[in-house]
Amino acid sequence: MGKKRKREVELVIISDVHLGTYGCHSEELLRYLKSIKPRRLILNGDIIDMWQFSKRYWPKSHMEIVKHITGLLAKGTKITYLTGNHDEMLRKFAGFRLGSFQIENKKVLSLQGKSAWIFHGDVFDVTMKYSKWIAKLGAIGYDLLILLNALVNFISKALGRGKISLSKKVKDSVKGAVKFINDFEKTAADIAIANGYHYVVCGHIHHPEIKTITTDKGQVIYLNSGDWVENLSALEYNKNEWSIYRYADDKKAQSIKIAKRFRSSLDNDEIFKDLVTEFLTVKR
């Protein structure tokens, strides 16, 4: 049987993958990426979690994500890496370009004559601006919650019950968290409207969304790609339409088998050598 035909997509936006943490769903993301053929891919921040990065926890599946994305470059996909707070060290490389790859802090695209303003969104986070240590402490606590969630879901599955998201329940039950999301969306919309953008696209808050926001100054479509820790979601733009991709609804991607090489005994150094070789073959 031949290979399954990949789904062609004009634009894919992924954010908050958090490679290097226990909460990252790398195998699910790899299956999704293997199921599509994107013309343009935007990595909208927090792809590699440099806050919590440790050589003690860097599974082969995480390196495979990096390698697959690099491989897309060789196949002609235009890739933009927009920096976030967890990968803020890359901000000093803003403006870097190599072939079809670039690193930026923000990006404006023209989509069928409509402008899309794309950035991670941590610029709106007060704790990031004034108390970064609080934000980092929260990130560690969040990772621990994800680990606990995995244990809870293991027990729940053994009892024949469905999965639950502890972090989502915490967010939904805390009024402050709901208000933060609403304030985040309104702030992004206000600035986008003031600058005449048709779309404003963010990540950061792990809350996938597409909605029209109207103020007394105008109207804008707000979009958020969600994350690959809780929601396993992305944004797709195709044929002049936006949609939220959810891995849980994609049976085709779920059916994709991980290649034998992925299960092999290759260590990260060997995979990294393959990655470098692939990167050097990118068309310039």
C-alpha positions in Angstrom: 0.0 0.0 0.0 1.4 3.4 -0.9 1.9 6.3 1.4 -1.2 8.2 2.5 -1.7 11.5 0.8 -0.8 14.5 3.0 -3.4 17.2 3.5 -2.2 20.4 1.8 -2.6 23.6 4.0 -1.7 27.1 3.0 -0.7 28.3 6.5 -0.3 26.5 9.8 0.4 28.3 13.1 1.6 26.3 16.1 2.6 27.7 19.5 3.4 26.6 23.0 4.8 23.1 22.2 7.2 23.3 25.2 9.7 20.8 23.9 11.9 19.7 26.8 9.1 19.4 29.4 7.1 16.4 30.6 3.9 18.0 29.4 4.8 18.2 25.8 2.8 15.8 23.5 5.6 15.3 21.0 4.4 12.1 19.4 1.0 13.5 18.8 2.5 16.7 17.2 4.8 14.6 15.1 1.8 12.6 13.8 0.0 15.9 12.9 3.0 17.3 11.1 3.4 14.1 9.2 -0.2 14.3 8.1 0.0 17.7 6.5 1.9 19.5 3.7 2.0 23.2 4.8 3.0 25.9 2.3 4.0 28.2 5.3 4.5 27.3 8.9 4.7 29.8 11.7 6.1 28.6 15.1 4.6 31.2 17.4 6.7 31.0 20.5 7.5 28.7 23.3 8.4 25.9 20.9 11.5 24.9 23.0 11.1 25.5 26.7 14.5 27.0 27.5 13.3 28.0 31.0 13.2 24.3 32.0 15.5 22.8 29.4 17.7 20.0 30.8 19.8 17.4 29.0 18.4 14.9 31.5 15.0 15.2 29.8 15.2 15.5 26.1 13.5 12.5 24.6 14.2 11.4 21.0 10.7 12.3 20.1 11.4 15.9 21.0 14.5 16.0 18.7 12.4 14.3 16.0 10.0 17.3 16.0 12.9 19.7 15.4 14.3 17.4 12.7 10.9 17.1 10.9 10.4 20.9 10.9 13.9 21.3 9.5 13.1 18.7 6.9 10.1 20.8 5.8 12.5 23.6 4.8 14.2 21.3 2.3 10.8 20.5 0.8 10.0 24.2 0.2 7.9 25.2 3.3 8.5 28.7 4.4 9.1 28.7 8.2 9.0 31.6 10.6 10.0 31.2 14.2 8.4 33.9 16.4 10.0 34.1 19.8 8.0 33.7 23.1 8.9 34.1 26.7 10.1 30.5 27.3 12.4 30.8 24.3 13.2 34.5 24.8 17.0 33.8 24.4 16.3 33.6 20.6 15.1 37.2 20.6 18.7 38.4 20.1 18.6 36.5 16.8 15.6 38.4 15.5 16.1 39.2 11.8 18.1 36.1 11.2 17.4 34.5 7.8 18.6 31.3 6.1 16.9 30.3 2.9 13.2 29.9 3.7 13.8 30.1 7.5 13.6 33.3 9.6 13.5 34.3 13.3 11.4 37.3 14.2 9.6 38.7 17.3 6.4 39.4 15.2 5.1 39.0 11.7 2.6 40.7 9.5 1.2 38.6 6.6 -1.1 39.6 3.8 -3.8 37.0 3.4 -6.1 37.6 0.4 -5.6 41.4 0.9 -6.2 41.2 4.6 -3.4 41.9 7.1 -2.7 39.4 9.9 -0.6 40.6 12.9 1.1 37.5 14.5 3.1 37.4 17.7 3.4 35.2 20.8 1.6 37.5 23.3 3.7 37.5 26.4 4.2 41.2 26.0 0.7 41.6 27.5 1.6 39.5 30.6 2.2 41.8 33.6 4.0 39.0 35.6 6.4 38.6 32.7 7.2 42.3 32.6 7.6 43.0 36.3 8.1 39.6 38.1 9.7 37.1 35.8 10.8 34.9 38.7 7.1 34.5 39.6 6.3 33.4 36.0 9.2 30.9 36.0 8.1 29.5 39.4 4.6 29.2 37.9 6.0 27.3 34.9 7.6 24.7 37.2 4.4 24.3 39.1 2.5 23.9 35.9 4.9 21.2 34.7 4.4 19.3 38.0 0.6 19.6 37.6 0.9 18.1 34.1 2.9 15.1 35.6 0.2 14.6 38.3 -2.4 14.8 35.6 -0.7 12.0 33.7 -0.9 9.8 36.8 -4.6 10.7 37.4 -5.4 9.9 33.8 -3.6 6.5 34.0 -5.8 5.6 37.0 -8.9 7.0 35.3 -8.2 4.9 32.2 -7.7 1.8 34.3 -11.1 2.5 35.9 -12.7 2.8 32.4 -13.2 6.5 32.6 -12.2 9.3 30.3 -9.3 11.7 30.5 -9.5 14.9 32.5 -7.4 18.1 32.5 -6.5 19.3 35.9 -4.9 22.5 34.7 -8.1 23.3 32.6 -10.2 22.7 35.7 -8.0 25.0 37.8 -8.2 27.7 35.1 -11.9 27.4 34.6 -12.6 27.5 38.4 -10.4 30.6 39.1 -12.1 33.8 38.2 -8.8 35.6 37.9 -7.7 33.2 35.2 -10.9 33.8 33.2 -10.5 37.5 33.6 -6.9 37.3 32.5 -7.9 35.6 29.2 -10.6 38.1 28.6 -8.2 41.0 29.3 -5.6 39.4 27.1 -8.0 39.1 24.1 -9.3 42.6 24.5 -5.8 44.2 24.7 -4.7 42.3 21.6 -7.9 43.4 19.8 -7.6 47.0 20.8 -4.1 47.4 19.6 -4.8 45.5 16.3 -7.8 47.7 15.6 -5.8 50.8 16.3 -3.2 49.7 13.7 -5.8 48.7 11.1 -5.1 44.9 11.1 -7.9 42.5 10.1 -6.6 39.6 12.2 -4.5 39.4 15.4 -3.0 36.0 16.1 -1.4 35.0 19.4 -0.4 32.0 21.5 0.9 32.2 25.1 -2.3 31.6 27.1 -3.0 28.0 26.0 -6.6 28.8 25.0 -7.5 28.1 21.3 -9.9 30.6 20.0 -11.3 32.3 16.9 -13.8 35.1 17.4 -14.7 38.6 16.2 -14.1 41.3 18.7 -15.9 44.6 18.2 -15.2 47.8 20.1 -16.2 51.5 19.7 -13.1 51.9 17.6 -13.7 49.1 15.1 -13.6 45.3 14.6 -11.0 42.6 14.4 -10.8 38.8 14.3 -8.9 37.5 17.2 -7.2 34.0 16.9 -5.2 31.9 19.3 -3.5 28.7 18.4 -3.7 27.1 21.8 -0.9 24.7 22.7 0.5 21.1 22.6 0.4 20.5 26.3 -3.3 20.6 27.1 -5.4 21.2 24.0 -3.1 19.8 21.3 -4.3 22.4 18.9 -3.1 24.7 16.0 -4.5 27.3 13.6 -4.9 26.5 9.9 -5.7 29.0 7.1 -6.8 27.6 3.8 -8.9 28.9 1.0 -9.5 32.2 2.7 -10.8 30.5 5.9 -9.4 30.1 9.4 -10.0 27.0 11.5 -8.8 25.6 14.8 -7.2 22.2 14.4 -7.7 19.7 17.3 -5.7 16.5 17.3 -8.4 14.8 19.3 -10.7 15.1 16.3 -8.2 14.0 13.7 -8.5 10.2 13.3 -6.2 10.2 10.2 -3.3 11.8 12.1 -3.9 9.5 15.1 -3.6 6.5 12.8 -0.1 7.4 11.6 2.5 5.0 12.8 5.8 6.3 14.1 8.7 5.2 11.8 10.9 2.4 13.1 13.8 4.8 13.1 12.0 6.8 15.7 11.8 3.7 17.9 15.5 2.8 17.2 18.4 3.1 19.6 19.8 6.3 17.9 20.8 8.7 20.6 20.2 12.5 20.5 23.8 13.2 19.2 23.2 10.9 16.2 19.8 12.5 15.5 21.4 16.0 15.9 24.0 15.1 13.2 21.1 14.1 10.9 19.4 17.4 11.7 22.5 19.4 10.8 23.0 17.5 7.5 19.3 18.2 6.7 19.7 21.9 7.6 22.7 22.3 5.4 20.7 21.0 2.4 18.1 23.7 2.7 17.7 25.7 -0.5 19.1 29.2 -0.2 
